[in-house]
C-alpha cells in the first residue's frame, strides 16, 4: 500500500511540474513594425505576454516595451514609444494593427490599436497597465474620431455612461440608436460604426 501511495505521489509531482513547464512556455507571434527613426519595415517574432495564457494576444505584449527576436534568434527589447506602425498576427491568424498615437490624436499616448478605419469615423483603442506590472492586467480607453466634425470622443466601453455618450453622437440615426441599447462588446460597436460609415 505504501508503494502505491509513493507511486501516486511521484506521478502527481511529475504532473504538477509538467503543467508549470507548459505554463511558462514562451509563445511568439509574427510581427512587422516600422520605427520612428527608420523607413524600414522589420519582420520578426514578438514574445506574447498573456494575462491568462500566452496562446491569446494580450496588449501586455507591447505596452512600454516588447521582446522581439533579432535575425540570429537573440532576444531584444523594442520600446513602445519608438514604434511608428506595427502589425501582430496571433496564433488564430487575427491581425492587429497599431499606429503611433500622434498620428491619430495629435498627442503622444503611445501605440493605438486600429479597431476600425472608415470614411466617416475611426476607432482606436489604447491599452495601459491597470495594476502591478507583474499581473499584466490592462484597461482600455476607446477613441472615436469623427472625420467631418474633426472631433474625438474618448470613452470606456465597459463603463456606465458610454451608451449615453454614443446616443448623443448618433442622435440623428434612429436605427443606430436602437442598436446602442444592445451594446455590450467590441463587436457590437464595430457593427454600429460600420453601419454609420455606410450612411
Long-range contacts (C-beta under 8 A, 24 or more apart in sequence): 25-54, 26-54, 27-54, 27-55, 27-91, 28-69, 29-57, 29-61, 29-88, 29-89, 29-90, 29-91, 30-88, 30-89, 31-68, 31-86, 31-87, 31-88, 31-89, 32-86, 32-87, 33-78, 33-83, 33-84, 33-85, 33-86, 33-87, 34-83, 34-84, 34-85, 34-86, 35-78, 35-82, 35-83, 35-84, 36-82, 36-83, 36-84, 36-100, 37-82, 44-68, 44-69, 44-70, 44-71, 45-69, 46-88, 47-75, 48-90, 49-136, 50-136, 51-135, 51-136, 51-137, 51-138, 55-91, 56-90, 56-91, 56-92, 57-88, 57-90, 57-94, 57-96, 58-136, 58-138, 59-113, 59-127, 59-138, 59-140, 60-129, 60-136, 60-138, 61-88, 62-86, 62-88, 62-98, 62-111, 63-110, 63-127, 63-128, 63-129, 63-138, 64-129, 64-133, 80-110, 80-111, 81-108, 81-110, 83-111, 86-111, 99-124, 101-126, 104-143, 104-145, 105-143, 105-145, 105-152, 112-143, 115-142, 115-186, 115-189, 115-190, 116-190, 116-193, 116-194, 116-197, 118-193, 118-194, 118-196, 118-197, 119-147, 119-197, 120-146, 120-147, 120-148, 120-196, 120-197, 120-199, 121-145, 121-146, 121-147, 121-193, 121-196, 121-197, 122-147, 123-189, 123-190, 123-193, 142-189, 144-169, 144-193, 157-183, 157-185, 157-186, 157-189, 166-192, 170-196, 173-199
